Amino acid sequence: MITSHKTQELLHELIKAFALKKYRLPCSRCIVGNTPLQSTDKQSILHRLRPKVIACFSHFEICKQCERIYWHGDH
């Protein structure tokens, strides 16, 4: 039974209720070529990031096929 009204808690309840943990998370593939994303070191991509992104985010993923950079947050 889903009981939460808070978004984050609700998502956790849904994942548990429907045994979704075994499936890949949304936003785990490149939107251009559907290639799986790989974590990348922030230092290696600093030259490609805007100052606000550098200041506010620390976890990044990259598509090894098209080199597109992704992070969780505003774009």
PQR file of N, CA, C, O and H, with PARSE charges and radii, in Angstrom:
ATOM      1  N   MET A   1       0.843  -1.183   0.000 -0.4000 1.5000
ATOM      2  CA  MET A   1       0.000   0.000   0.000 -0.0000 2.0000
ATOM      3  C   MET A   1       0.887   1.245   0.000  0.5500 1.7000
ATOM      4  O   MET A   1       1.833   1.345   0.781 -0.5500 1.4000
ATOM      5  N   ILE A   2       0.576   2.170  -0.867 -0.4000 1.5000
ATOM      6  CA  ILE A   2       1.313   3.423  -0.959 -0.0000 2.0000
ATOM      7  C   ILE A   2       0.662   4.429  -0.022  0.5500 1.7000
ATOM      8  O   ILE A   2      -0.537   4.694  -0.119 -0.5500 1.4000
ATOM      9  H   ILE A   2      -0.193   2.089  -1.501  0.4000 1.0000
ATOM     10  N   THR A   3       1.461   4.991   0.891 -0.4000 1.5000
ATOM     11  CA  THR A   3       0.896   5.882   1.902 -0.0000 2.0000
ATOM     12  C   THR A   3       1.469   7.297   1.884  0.5500 1.7000
ATOM     13  O   THR A   3       0.843   8.221   2.403 -0.5500 1.4000
ATOM     14  H   THR A   3       2.434   4.776   0.970  0.4000 1.0000
ATOM     15  N   SER A   4       2.619   7.474   1.309 -0.4000 1.5000
ATOM     16  CA  SER A   4       3.282   8.773   1.370 -0.0000 2.0000
ATOM     17  C   SER A   4       2.672   9.789   0.416  0.5500 1.7000
ATOM     18  O   SER A   4       2.099   9.438  -0.615 -0.5500 1.4000
ATOM     19  H   SER A   4       3.127   6.723   0.887  0.4000 1.0000
ATOM     20  N   HIS A   5       2.810  11.061   0.790 -0.4000 1.5000
ATOM     21  CA  HIS A   5       2.385  12.160  -0.066 -0.0000 2.0000
ATOM     22  C   HIS A   5       3.589  12.991  -0.503  0.5500 1.7000
ATOM     23  O   HIS A   5       3.453  13.940  -1.274 -0.5500 1.4000
ATOM     24  H   HIS A   5       3.275  11.346   1.628  0.4000 1.0000
ATOM     25  N   LYS A   6       4.764  12.625  -0.002 -0.4000 1.5000
ATOM     26  CA  LYS A   6       5.991  13.321  -0.371 -0.0000 2.0000
ATOM     27  C   LYS A   6       6.612  12.596  -1.558  0.5500 1.7000
ATOM     28  O   LYS A   6       6.713  11.369  -1.563 -0.5500 1.4000
ATOM     29  H   LYS A   6       4.874  11.854   0.625  0.4000 1.0000
ATOM     30  N   THR A   7       7.022  13.351  -2.549 -0.4000 1.5000
ATOM     31  CA  THR A   7       7.484  12.778  -3.815 -0.0000 2.0000
ATOM     32  C   THR A   7       8.595  11.745  -3.633  0.5500 1.7000
ATOM     33  O   THR A   7       8.484  10.631  -4.144 -0.5500 1.4000
ATOM     34  H   THR A   7       6.941  14.347  -2.545  0.4000 1.0000
ATOM     35  N   GLN A   8       9.643  12.088  -2.926 -0.4000 1.5000
ATOM     36  CA  GLN A   8      10.784  11.182  -2.772 -0.0000 2.0000
ATOM     37  C   GLN A   8      10.377   9.895  -2.059  0.5500 1.7000
ATOM     38  O   GLN A   8      10.761   8.805  -2.480 -0.5500 1.4000
ATOM     39  H   GLN A   8       9.733  12.993  -2.511  0.4000 1.0000
ATOM     40  N   GLU A   9       9.612  10.015  -0.998 -0.4000 1.5000
ATOM     41  CA  GLU A   9       9.151   8.841  -0.254 -0.0000 2.0000
ATOM     42  C   GLU A   9       8.198   8.000  -1.109  0.5500 1.7000
ATOM     43  O   GLU A   9       8.239   6.770  -1.078 -0.5500 1.4000
ATOM     44  H   GLU A   9       9.300  10.901  -0.656  0.4000 1.0000
ATOM     45  N   LEU A  10       7.352   8.675  -1.861 -0.4000 1.5000
ATOM     46  CA  LEU A  10       6.417   7.988  -2.744 -0.0000 2.0000
ATOM     47  C   LEU A  10       7.163   7.147  -3.779  0.5500 1.7000
ATOM     48  O   LEU A  10       6.788   6.004  -4.040 -0.5500 1.4000
ATOM     49  H   LEU A  10       7.318   9.674  -1.887  0.4000 1.0000
ATOM     50  N   LEU A  11       8.205   7.705  -4.360 -0.4000 1.5000
ATOM     51  CA  LEU A  11       8.999   6.952  -5.332 -0.0000 2.0000
ATOM     52  C   LEU A  11       9.624   5.711  -4.702  0.5500 1.7000
ATOM     53  O   LEU A  11       9.623   4.637  -5.303 -0.5500 1.4000
ATOM     54  H   LEU A  11       8.510   8.633  -4.148  0.4000 1.0000
ATOM     55  N   HIS A  12      10.150   5.857  -3.507 -0.4000 1.5000
ATOM     56  CA  HIS A  12      10.746   4.712  -2.807 -0.0000 2.0000
ATOM     57  C   HIS A  12       9.695   3.633  -2.537  0.5500 1.7000
ATOM     58  O   HIS A  12       9.968   2.442  -2.687 -0.5500 1.4000
ATOM     59  H   HIS A  12      10.151   6.729  -3.019  0.4000 1.0000
ATOM     60  N   GLU A  13       8.516   4.048  -2.144 -0.4000 1.5000
ATOM     61  CA  GLU A  13       7.435   3.085  -1.895 -0.0000 2.0000
ATOM     62  C   GLU A  13       7.038   2.358  -3.178  0.5500 1.7000
ATOM     63  O   GLU A  13       6.819   1.147  -3.162 -0.5500 1.4000
ATOM     64  H   GLU A  13       8.294   5.015  -2.022  0.4000 1.0000
ATOM     65  N   LEU A  14       6.946   3.085  -4.277 -0.4000 1.5000
ATOM     66  CA  LEU A  14       6.592   2.466  -5.548 -0.0000 2.0000
ATOM     67  C   LEU A  14       7.656   1.478  -6.023  0.5500 1.7000
ATOM     68  O   LEU A  14       7.336   0.390  -6.502 -0.5500 1.4000
ATOM     69  H   LEU A  14       7.125   4.069  -4.290  0.4000 1.0000
ATOM     70  N   ILE A  15       8.901   1.863  -5.887 -0.4000 1.5000
ATOM     71  CA  ILE A  15      10.003   0.967  -6.276 -0.0000 2.0000
ATOM     72  C   ILE A  15       9.947  -0.321  -5.468  0.5500 1.7000
ATOM     73  O   ILE A  15      10.129  -1.413  -6.006 -0.5500 1.4000
ATOM     74  H   ILE A  15       9.160   2.747  -5.498  0.4000 1.0000
ATOM     75  N   LYS A  16       9.693  -0.183  -4.173 -0.4000 1.5000
ATOM     76  CA  LYS A  16       9.604  -1.361  -3.314 -0.0000 2.0000
ATOM     77  C   LYS A  16       8.358  -2.194  -3.624  0.5500 1.7000
ATOM     78  O   LYS A  16       8.444  -3.418  -3.725 -0.5500 1.4000
ATOM     79  H   LYS A  16       9.544   0.704  -3.735  0.4000 1.0000
ATOM     80  N   ALA A  17       7.214  -1.549  -3.775 -0.4000 1.5000
ATOM     81  CA  ALA A  17       5.949  -2.255  -3.990 -0.0000 2.0000
ATOM     82  C   ALA A  17       5.942  -3.058  -5.289  0.5500 1.7000
ATOM     83  O   ALA A  17       5.352  -4.137  -5.353 -0.5500 1.4000
ATOM     84  H   ALA A  17       7.144  -0.555  -3.693  0.4000 1.0000
ATOM     85  N   PHE A  18       6.593  -2.534  -6.316 -0.4000 1.5000
ATOM     86  CA  PHE A  18       6.569  -3.204  -7.613 -0.0000 2.0000
ATOM     87  C   PHE A  18       7.899  -3.874  -7.967  0.5500 1.7000
ATOM     88  O   PHE A  18       8.116  -4.259  -9.116 -0.5500 1.4000
ATOM     89  H   PHE A  18       7.072  -1.658  -6.264  0.4000 1.0000
ATOM     90  N   ALA A  19       8.782  -4.011  -6.983 -0.4000 1.5000
ATOM     91  CA  ALA A  19      10.085  -4.664  -7.170 -0.0000 2.0000
ATOM     92  C   ALA A  19      10.823  -4.098  -8.388  0.5500 1.7000
ATOM     93  O   ALA A  19      11.294  -4.843  -9.247 -0.5500 1.4000
ATOM     94  H   ALA A  19       8.605  -3.699  -6.050  0.4000 1.0000
ATOM     95  N   LEU A  20      10.911  -2.782  -8.441 -0.4000 1.5000
ATOM     96  CA  LEU A  20      11.522  -2.113  -9.593 -0.0000 2.0000
ATOM     97  C   LEU A  20      13.021  -1.892  -9.446  0.5500 1.7000
ATOM     98  O   LEU A  20      13.670  -1.425 -10.382 -0.5500 1.4000
ATOM     99  H   LEU A  20      10.528  -2.177  -7.743  0.4000 1.0000
ATOM    100  N   LYS A  21      13.574  -2.217  -8.296 -0.4000 1.5000
ATOM    101  CA  LYS A  21      14.984  -1.958  -8.053 -0.0000 2.0000
ATOM    102  C   LYS A  21      15.883  -2.688  -9.050  0.5500 1.7000
ATOM    103  O   LYS A  21      16.979  -2.224  -9.364 -0.5500 1.4000
ATOM    104  H   LYS A  21      13.047  -2.596  -7.536  0.4000 1.0000
ATOM    105  N   LYS A  22      15.416  -3.820  -9.539 -0.4000 1.5000
ATOM    106  CA  LYS A  22      16.234  -4.614 -10.468 -0.0000 2.0000
ATOM    107  C   LYS A  22      16.324  -3.973 -11.850  0.5500 1.7000
ATOM    108  O   LYS A  22      17.165  -4.364 -12.660 -0.5500 1.4000
ATOM    109  H   LYS A  22      14.526  -4.197  -9.284  0.4000 1.0000
ATOM    110  N   TYR A  23      15.465  -2.993 -12.126 -0.4000 1.5000
ATOM    111  CA  TYR A  23      15.476  -2.331 -13.424 -0.0000 2.0000
ATOM    112  C   TYR A  23      16.344  -1.084 -13.380  0.5500 1.7000
ATOM    113  O   TYR A  23      16.530  -0.481 -12.323 -0.5500 1.4000
ATOM    114  H   TYR A  23      14.781  -2.676 -11.468  0.4000 1.0000
ATOM    115  N   ARG A  24      16.863  -0.712 -14.517 -0.4000 1.5000
ATOM    116  CA  ARG A  24      17.701   0.488 -14.606 -0.0000 2.0000
ATOM    117  C   ARG A  24      16.883   1.730 -14.252  0.5500 1.7000
ATOM    118  O   ARG A  24      15.683   1.800 -14.516 -0.5500 1.4000
ATOM    119  H   ARG A  24      16.712  -1.202 -15.375  0.4000 1.0000
ATOM    120  N   LEU A  25      17.540   2.672 -13.668 -0.4000 1.5000
ATOM    121  CA  LEU A  25      16.890   3.928 -13.305 -0.0000 2.0000
ATOM    122  C   LEU A  25      16.582   4.759 -14.543  0.5500 1.7000
ATOM    123  O   LEU A  25      17.267   4.651 -15.560 -0.5500 1.4000
ATOM    124  H   LEU A  25      18.515   2.615 -13.454  0.4000 1.0000
ATOM    125  N   PRO A  26      15.548   5.587 -14.450 -0.5600 1.5000
ATOM    126  CA  PRO A  26      15.303   6.510 -15.554  0.2800 2.0000
ATOM    127  C   PRO A  26      16.499   7.453 -15.698  0.5500 1.7000
ATOM    128  O   PRO A  26      17.236   7.682 -14.738 -0.5500 1.4000
ATOM    129  N   CYS A  27      16.677   7.972 -16.845 -0.4000 1.5000
ATOM    130  CA  CYS A  27      17.793   8.892 -17.116 -0.0000 2.0000
ATOM    131  C   CYS A  27      19.146   8.199 -17.010  0.5500 1.7000
ATOM    132  O   CYS A  27      20.139   8.832 -16.649 -0.5500 1.4000
ATOM    133  H   CYS A  27      16.079   7.787 -17.624  0.4000 1.0000
ATOM    134  N   SER A  28      19.195   6.930 -17.316 -0.4000 1.5000
ATOM    135  CA  SER A  28      20.464   6.205 -17.270 -0.0000 2.0000
ATOM    136  C   SER A  28      21.025   5.973 -18.663  0.5500 1.7000
ATOM    137  O   SER A  28      22.049   5.310 -18.826 -0.5500 1.4000
ATOM    138  H   SER A  28      18.389   6.416 -17.609  0.4000 1.0000
ATOM    139  N   ARG A  29      20.344   6.526 -19.674 -0.4000 1.5000
ATOM    140  CA  ARG A  29      20.784   6.377 -21.059 -0.0000 2.0000
ATOM    141  C   ARG A  29      20.794   7.734 -21.746  0.5500 1.7000
ATOM    142  O   ARG A  29      20.040   8.636 -21.380 -0.5500 1.4000
ATOM    143  H   ARG A  29      19.512   7.064 -19.542  0.4000 1.0000
ATOM    144  N   CYS A  30      21.646   7.864 -22.734 -0.4000 1.5000
ATOM    145  CA  CYS A  30      21.757   9.093 -23.513 -0.0000 2.0000
ATOM    146  C   CYS A  30      20.462   9.329 -24.295  0.5500 1.7000
ATOM    147  O   CYS A  30      19.906   8.398 -24.877 -0.5500 1.4000
ATOM    148  H   CYS A  30      22.259   7.131 -23.031  0.4000 1.0000
ATOM    149  N   ILE A  31      19.992  10.563 -24.304 -0.4000 1.5000
ATOM    150  CA  ILE A  31      18.763  10.875 -25.028 -0.0000 2.0000
ATOM    151  C   ILE A  31      18.992  10.939 -26.536  0.5500 1.7000
ATOM    152  O   ILE A  31      18.028  10.958 -27.302 -0.5500 1.4000
ATOM    153  H   ILE A  31      20.444  11.319 -23.831  0.4000 1.0000
ATOM    154  N   VAL A  32      20.238  10.971 -26.969 -0.4000 1.5000
ATOM    155  CA  VAL A  32      20.549  11.042 -28.394 -0.0000 2.0000
ATOM    156  C   VAL A  32      20.625   9.649 -29.003  0.5500 1.7000
ATOM    157  O   VAL A  32      19.927   9.361 -29.975 -0.5500 1.4000
ATOM    158  H   VAL A  32      21.020  10.955 -26.346  0.4000 1.0000
ATOM    159  N   GLY A  33      21.470   8.774 -28.440 -0.4000 1.5000
ATOM    160  CA  GLY A  33      21.682   7.460 -29.042 -0.0000 2.0000
ATOM    161  C   GLY A  33      21.262   6.284 -28.187  0.5500 1.7000
ATOM    162  O   GLY A  33      21.492   5.134 -28.561 -0.5500 1.4000
ATOM    163  H   GLY A  33      22.037   9.008 -27.650  0.4000 1.0000
ATOM    164  N   ASN A  34      20.647   6.554 -27.039 -0.4000 1.5000
ATOM    165  CA  ASN A  34      20.186   5.512 -26.126 -0.0000 2.0000
ATOM    166  C   ASN A  34      21.323   4.672 -25.550  0.5500 1.7000
ATOM    167  O   ASN A  34      21.097   3.550 -25.095 -0.5500 1.4000
ATOM    168  H   ASN A  34      20.461   7.488 -26.735  0.4000 1.0000
ATOM    169  N   THR A  35      22.523   5.200 -25.567 -0.4000 1.5000
ATOM    170  CA  THR A  35      23.694   4.525 -25.024 -0.0000 2.0000
ATOM    171  C   THR A  35      23.694   4.644 -23.503  0.5500 1.7000
ATOM    172  O   THR A  35      23.367   5.711 -22.984 -0.5500 1.4000
ATOM    173  H   THR A  35      22.706   6.111 -25.936  0.4000 1.0000
ATOM    174  N   PRO A  36      24.052   3.577 -22.765 -0.5600 1.5000
ATOM    175  CA  PRO A  36      24.129   3.687 -21.302  0.2800 2.0000
ATOM    176  C   PRO A  36      25.145   4.754 -20.886  0.5500 1.7000
ATOM    177  O   PRO A  36      26.231   4.845 -21.457 -0.5500 1.4000
ATOM    178  N   LEU A  37      24.779   5.550 -19.894 -0.4000 1.5000
ATOM    179  CA  LEU A  37      25.671   6.587 -19.392 -0.0000 2.0000
ATOM    180  C   LEU A  37      26.676   6.002 -18.409  0.5500 1.7000
ATOM    181  O   LEU A  37      26.401   5.012 -17.732 -0.5500 1.4000
ATOM    182  H   LEU A  37      23.896   5.476 -19.431  0.4000 1.0000
ATOM    183  N   GLN A  38      27.845   6.632 -18.344 -0.4000 1.5000
ATOM    184  CA  GLN A  38      28.891   6.197 -17.423 -0.0000 2.0000
ATOM    185  C   GLN A  38      29.292   7.368 -16.542  0.5500 1.7000
ATOM    186  O   GLN A  38      29.390   8.504 -17.007 -0.5500 1.4000
ATOM    187  H   GLN A  38      28.069   7.436 -18.894  0.4000 1.0000
ATOM    188  N   SER A  39      29.523   7.085 -15.273 -0.4000 1.5000
ATOM    189  CA  SER A  39      30.000   8.131 -14.367 -0.0000 2.0000
ATOM    190  C   SER A  39      31.337   8.655 -14.874  0.5500 1.7000
ATOM    191  O   SER A  39      32.147   7.914 -15.431 -0.5500 1.4000
ATOM    192  H   SER A  39      29.443   6.162 -14.896  0.4000 1.0000
ATOM    193  N   THR A  40      31.544   9.940 -14.668 -0.4000 1.5000
ATOM    194  CA  THR A  40      32.809  10.541 -15.074 -0.0000 2.0000
ATOM    195  C   THR A  40      33.298  11.487 -13.989  0.5500 1.7000
ATOM    196  O   THR A  40      32.498  12.039 -13.233 -0.5500 1.4000
ATOM    197  H   THR A  40      30.886  10.542 -14.215  0.4000 1.0000
ATOM    198  N   ASP A  41      34.577  11.670 -13.916 -0.4000 1.5000
ATOM    199  CA  ASP A  41      35.211  12.539 -12.931 -0.0000 2.0000
ATOM    200  C   ASP A  41      34.998  14.006 -13.310  0.5500 1.7000
ATOM    201  O   ASP A  41      35.243  14.401 -14.450 -0.5500 1.4000
ATOM    202  H   ASP A  41      35.226  11.222 -14.530  0.4000 1.0000
ATOM    203  N   LYS A  42      34.549  14.789 -12.366 -0.4000 1.5000
ATOM    204  CA  LYS A  42      34.274  16.202 -12.610 -0.0000 2.0000
ATOM    205  C   LYS A  42      35.499  16.930 -13.149  0.5500 1.7000
ATOM    206  O   LYS A  42      35.383  17.768 -14.043 -0.5500 1.4000
ATOM    207  H   LYS A  42      34.350  14.468 -11.440  0.4000 1.0000
ATOM    208  N   GLN A  43      36.658  16.615 -12.615 -0.4000 1.5000
ATOM    209  CA  GLN A  43      37.891  17.292 -13.030 -0.0000 2.0000
ATOM    210  C   GLN A  43      38.173  17.115 -14.520  0.5500 1.7000
ATOM    211  O   GLN A  43      38.723  18.007 -15.167 -0.5500 1.4000
ATOM    212  H   GLN A  43      36.752  15.934 -11.889  0.4000 1.0000
ATOM    213  N   SER A  44      37.793  15.960 -15.056 -0.4000 1.5000
ATOM    214  CA  SER A  44      38.102  15.681 -16.463 -0.0000 2.0000
ATOM    215  C   SER A  44      37.185  16.419 -17.445  0.5500 1.7000
ATOM    216  O   SER A  44      37.457  16.448 -18.646 -0.5500 1.4000
ATOM    217  H   SER A  44      37.346  15.235 -14.531  0.4000 1.0000
ATOM    218  N   ILE A  45      36.107  17.013 -16.939 -0.4000 1.5000
ATOM    219  CA  ILE A  45      35.168  17.708 -17.827 -0.0000 2.0000
ATOM    220  C   ILE A  45      34.962  19.176 -17.442  0.5500 1.7000
ATOM    221  O   ILE A  45      34.098  19.847 -18.007 -0.5500 1.4000
ATOM    222  H   ILE A  45      35.886  16.990 -15.964  0.4000 1.0000
ATOM    223  N   LEU A  46      35.738  19.670 -16.497 -0.4000 1.5000
ATOM    224  CA  LEU A  46      35.572  21.058 -16.032 -0.0000 2.0000
ATOM    225  C   LEU A  46      35.556  22.061 -17.177  0.5500 1.7000
ATOM    226  O   LEU A  46      34.765  23.004 -17.160 -0.5500 1.4000
ATOM    227  H   LEU A  46      36.439  19.125 -16.038  0.4000 1.0000
ATOM    228  N   HIS A  47      36.403  21.874 -18.155 -0.4000 1.5000
ATOM    229  CA  HIS A  47      36.512  22.810 -19.272 -0.0000 2.0000
ATOM    230  C   HIS A  47      35.240  22.864 -20.127  0.5500 1.7000
ATOM    231  O   HIS A  47      35.085  23.771 -20.945 -0.5500 1.4000
ATOM    232  H   HIS A  47      37.045  21.108 -18.169  0.4000 1.0000
ATOM    233  N   ARG A  48      34.349  21.919 -19.946 -0.4000 1.5000
ATOM    234  CA  ARG A  48      33.100  21.865 -20.726 -0.0000 2.0000
ATOM    235  C   ARG A  48      31.876  22.322 -19.933  0.5500 1.7000
ATOM    236  O   ARG A  48      30.768  22.356 -20.469 -0.5500 1.4000
ATOM    237  H   ARG A  48      34.475  21.182 -19.282  0.4000 1.0000
ATOM    238  N   LEU A  49      32.069  22.672 -18.662 -0.4000 1.5000
ATOM    239  CA  LEU A  49      30.948  23.028 -17.790 -0.0000 2.0000
ATOM    240  C   LEU A  49      30.862  24.528 -17.572  0.5500 1.7000
ATOM    241  O   LEU A  49      31.877  25.224 -17.570 -0.5500 1.4000
ATOM    242  H   LEU A  49      32.968  22.644 -18.227  0.4000 1.0000
ATOM    243  N   ARG A  50      29.634  25.025 -17.387 -0.4000 1.5000
ATOM    244  CA  ARG A  50      29.409  26.429 -17.046 -0.0000 2.0000
ATOM    245  C   ARG A  50      29.763  26.642 -15.568  0.5500 1.7000
ATOM    246  O   ARG A  50      29.678  25.706 -14.772 -0.5500 1.4000
ATOM    247  H   ARG A  50      28.809  24.460 -17.388  0.4000 1.0000
ATOM    248  N   PRO A  51      30.156  27.860 -15.199 -0.5600 1.5000
ATOM    249  CA  PRO A  51      30.518  28.137 -13.803  0.2800 2.0000
ATOM    250  C   PRO A  51      29.443  27.742 -12.791  0.5500 1.7000
ATOM    251  O   PRO A  51      29.768  27.194 -11.737 -0.5500 1.4000
ATOM    252  N   LYS A  52      28.167  28.008 -13.089 -0.4000 1.5000
ATOM    253  CA  LYS A  52      27.086  27.658 -12.154 -0.0000 2.0000
ATOM    254  C   LYS A  52      27.021  26.141 -11.944  0.5500 1.7000
ATOM    255  O   LYS A  52      26.811  25.671 -10.826 -0.5500 1.4000
ATOM    256  H   LYS A  52      27.902  28.452 -13.945  0.4000 1.0000
ATOM    257  N   VAL A  53      27.202  25.394 -13.013 -0.4000 1.5000
ATOM    258  CA  VAL A  53      27.159  23.933 -12.922 -0.0000 2.0000
ATOM    259  C   VAL A  53      28.343  23.428 -12.102  0.5500 1.7000
ATOM    260  O   VAL A  53      28.195  22.517 -11.288 -0.5500 1.4000
ATOM    261  H   VAL A  53      27.373  25.777 -13.921  0.4000 1.0000
ATOM    262  N   ILE A  54      29.500  24.011 -12.314 -0.4000 1.5000
ATOM    263  CA  ILE A  54      30.701  23.631 -11.541 -0.0000 2.0000
ATOM    264  C   ILE A  54      30.465  23.867 -10.058  0.5500 1.7000
ATOM    265  O   ILE A  54      30.826  23.036  -9.225 -0.5500 1.4000
ATOM    266  H   ILE A  54      29.621  24.751 -12.976  0.4000 1.0000
ATOM    267  N   ALA A  55      29.856  25.008  -9.730 -0.4000 1.5000
ATOM    268  CA  ALA A  55      29.641  25.376  -8.327 -0.0000 2.0000
ATOM    269  C   ALA A  55      28.556  24.545  -7.649  0.5500 1.7000
ATOM    270  O   ALA A  55      28.637  24.296  -6.446 -0.5500 1.4000
ATOM    271  H   ALA A  55      29.563  25.683 -10.406  0.4000 1.0000
ATOM    272  N   CYS A  56      27.555  24.116  -8.390 -0.4000 1.5000
ATOM    273  CA  CYS A  56      26.376  23.506  -7.775 -0.0000 2.0000
ATOM    274  C   CYS A  56      26.292  21.982  -7.856  0.5500 1.7000
ATOM    275  O   CYS A  56      25.528  21.374  -7.106 -0.5500 1.4000
ATOM    276  H   CYS A  56      27.489  24.318  -9.367  0.4000 1.0000
ATOM    277  N   PHE A  57      27.046  21.361  -8.734 -0.4000 1.5000
ATOM    278  CA  PHE A  57      26.893  19.920  -8.944 -0.0000 2.0000
ATOM    279  C   PHE A  57      28.233  19.202  -8.864  0.5500 1.7000
ATOM    280  O   PHE A  57      29.273  19.761  -9.215 -0.5500 1.4000
ATOM    281  H   PHE A  57      27.666  21.855  -9.344  0.4000 1.0000
ATOM    282  N   SER A  58      28.195  17.959  -8.398 -0.4000 1.5000
ATOM    283  CA  SER A  58      29.447  17.213  -8.264 -0.0000 2.0000
ATOM    284  C   SER A  58      29.430  15.850  -8.951  0.5500 1.7000
ATOM    285  O   SER A  58      30.487  15.274  -9.208 -0.5500 1.4000
ATOM    286  H   SER A  58      27.351  17.506  -8.112  0.4000 1.0000
ATOM    287  N   HIS A  59      28.243  15.332  -9.250 -0.4000 1.5000
ATOM    288  CA  HIS A  59      28.151  14.015  -9.898 -0.0000 2.0000
ATOM    289  C   HIS A  59      27.744  14.197 -11.359  0.5500 1.7000
ATOM    290  O   HIS A  59      26.736  14.837 -11.660 -0.5500 1.4000
ATOM    291  H   HIS A  59      27.385  15.800  -9.041  0.4000 1.0000
ATOM    292  N   PHE A  60      28.538  13.625 -12.255 -0.4000 1.5000
ATOM    293  CA  PHE A  60      28.280  13.762 -13.679 -0.0000 2.0000
ATOM    294  C   PHE A  60      28.367  12.414 -14.363  0.5500 1.7000
ATOM    295  O   PHE A  60      29.079  11.512 -13.922 -0.5500 1.4000
ATOM    296  H   PHE A  60      29.357  13.105 -12.010  0.4000 1.0000
ATOM    297  N   GLU A  61      27.628  12.300 -15.448 -0.4000 1.5000
ATOM    298  CA  GLU A  61      27.686  11.106 -16.280 -0.0000 2.0000
ATOM    299  C   GLU A  61      27.892  11.558 -17.715  0.5500 1.7000
ATOM    300  O   GLU A  61      27.537  12.677 -18.087 -0.5500 1.4000
ATOM    301  H   GLU A  61      27.050  13.033 -15.807  0.4000 1.0000
ATOM    302  N   ILE A  62      28.469  10.674 -18.513 -0.4000 1.5000
ATOM    303  CA  ILE A  62      28.778  11.025 -19.889 -0.0000 2.0000
ATOM    304  C   ILE A  62      28.408   9.878 -20.810  0.5500 1.7000
ATOM    305  O   ILE A  62      28.489   8.706 -20.442 -0.5500 1.4000
ATOM    306  H   ILE A  62      28.757   9.765 -18.211  0.4000 1.0000
ATOM    307  N   CYS A  63      28.003  10.240 -22.007 -0.4000 1.5000
ATOM    308  CA  CYS A  63      27.762   9.246 -23.054 -0.0000 2.0000
ATOM    309  C   CYS A  63      29.077   9.069 -23.789  0.5500 1.7000
ATOM    310  O   CYS A  63      29.595  10.025 -24.367 -0.5500 1.4000
ATOM    311  H   CYS A  63      27.937  11.192 -22.307  0.4000 1.0000
ATOM    312  N   LYS A  64      29.615   7.887 -23.779 -0.4000 1.5000
ATOM    313  CA  LYS A  64      30.898   7.635 -24.433 -0.0000 2.0000
ATOM    314  C   LYS A  64      30.783   7.666 -25.951  0.5500 1.7000
ATOM    315  O   LYS A  64      31.792   7.764 -26.649 -0.5500 1.4000
ATOM    316  H   LYS A  64      29.195   7.110 -23.310  0.4000 1.0000
ATOM    317  N   GLN A  65      29.565   7.584 -26.463 -0.4000 1.5000
ATOM    318  CA  GLN A  65      29.370   7.599 -27.912 -0.0000 2.0000
ATOM    319  C   GLN A  65      29.369   9.028 -28.469  0.5500 1.7000
ATOM    320  O   GLN A  65      30.076   9.314 -29.436 -0.5500 1.4000
ATOM    321  H   GLN A  65      28.745   7.505 -25.896  0.4000 1.0000
ATOM    322  N   CYS A  66      28.583   9.921 -27.869 -0.4000 1.5000
ATOM    323  CA  CYS A  66      28.474  11.289 -28.398 -0.0000 2.0000
ATOM    324  C   CYS A  66      29.151  12.331 -27.504  0.5500 1.7000
ATOM    325  O   CYS A  66      29.219  13.505 -27.867 -0.5500 1.4000
ATOM    326  H   CYS A  66      28.009   9.689 -27.084  0.4000 1.0000
ATOM    327  N   GLU A  67      29.655  11.908 -26.333 -0.4000 1.5000
ATOM    328  CA  GLU A  67      30.362  12.783 -25.383 -0.0000 2.0000
ATOM    329  C   GLU A  67      29.448  13.818 -24.718  0.5500 1.7000
ATOM    330  O   GLU A  67      29.938  14.795 -24.151 -0.5500 1.4000
ATOM    331  H   GLU A  67      29.600  10.954 -26.038  0.4000 1.0000
ATOM    332  N   ARG A  68      28.144  13.620 -24.781 -0.4000 1.5000
ATOM    333  CA  ARG A  68      27.199  14.515 -24.107 -0.0000 2.0000
ATOM    334  C   ARG A  68      27.322  14.312 -22.599  0.5500 1.7000
ATOM    335  O   ARG A  68      27.454  13.179 -22.136 -0.5500 1.4000
ATOM    336  H   ARG A  68      27.746  12.826 -25.242  0.4000 1.0000
ATOM    337  N   ILE A  69      27.279  15.400 -21.828 -0.4000 1.5000
ATOM    338  CA  ILE A  69      27.424  15.353 -20.373 -0.0000 2.0000
ATOM    339  C   ILE A  69      26.063  15.535 -19.718  0.5500 1.7000
ATOM    340  O   ILE A  69      25.258  16.368 -20.136 -0.5500 1.4000
ATOM    341  H   ILE A  69      27.171  16.321 -22.204  0.4000 1.0000
ATOM    342  N   TYR A  70      25.822  14.735 -18.677 -0.4000 1.5000
ATOM    343  CA  TYR A  70      24.549  14.792 -17.933 -0.0000 2.0000
ATOM    344  C   TYR A  70      24.845  14.985 -16.445  0.5500 1.7000
ATOM    345  O   TYR A  70      25.879  14.552 -15.938 -0.5500 1.4000
ATOM    346  H   TYR A  70      26.476  14.058 -18.338  0.4000 1.0000
ATOM    347  N   TRP A  71      23.914  15.643 -15.764 -0.4000 1.5000
ATOM    348  CA  TRP A  71      23.942  15.768 -14.303 -0.0000 2.0000
ATOM    349  C   TRP A  71      22.518  15.876 -13.825  0.5500 1.7000
ATOM    350  O   TRP A  71      21.624  16.227 -14.596 -0.5500 1.4000
ATOM    351  H   TRP A  71      23.074  15.995 -16.176  0.4000 1.0000
ATOM    352  N   HIS A  72      22.297  15.581 -12.571 -0.4000 1.5000
ATOM    353  CA  HIS A  72      20.951  15.646 -11.998 -0.0000 2.0000
ATOM    354  C   HIS A  72      20.730  17.051 -11.478  0.5500 1.7000
ATOM    355  O   HIS A  72      21.439  17.511 -10.583 -0.5500 1.4000
ATOM    356  H   HIS A  72      23.023  15.296 -11.945  0.4000 1.0000
ATOM    357  N   GLY A  73      19.756  17.724 -12.036 -0.4000 1.5000
ATOM    358  CA  GLY A  73      19.459  19.079 -11.613 -0.0000 2.0000
ATOM    359  C   GLY A  73      18.992  19.918 -12.775  0.5500 1.7000
ATOM    360  O   GLY A  73      18.523  19.398 -13.787 -0.5500 1.4000
ATOM    361  H   GLY A  73      19.180  17.350 -12.763  0.4000 1.0000
ATOM    362  N   ASP A  74      19.126  21.242 -12.620 -0.4000 1.5000
ATOM    363  CA  ASP A  74      18.644  22.133 -13.680 -0.0000 2.0000
ATOM    364  C   ASP A  74      19.564  22.078 -14.891  0.5500 1.7000
ATOM    365  O   ASP A  74      20.746  21.748 -14.785 -0.5500 1.4000
ATOM    366  H   ASP A  74      19.507  21.665 -11.798  0.4000 1.0000
ATOM    367  N   HIS A  75      18.995  22.409 -16.035 -0.4000 1.5000
ATOM    368  CA  HIS A  75      19.782  22.442 -17.271 -0.0000 2.0000
ATOM    369  C   HIS A  75      19.452  23.696 -18.050  0.5500 1.7000
ATOM    370  O   HIS A  75      20.007  23.918 -19.126 -0.5500 1.4000
ATOM    371  H   HIS A  75      18.036  22.677 -16.121  0.4000 1.0000
TER
END
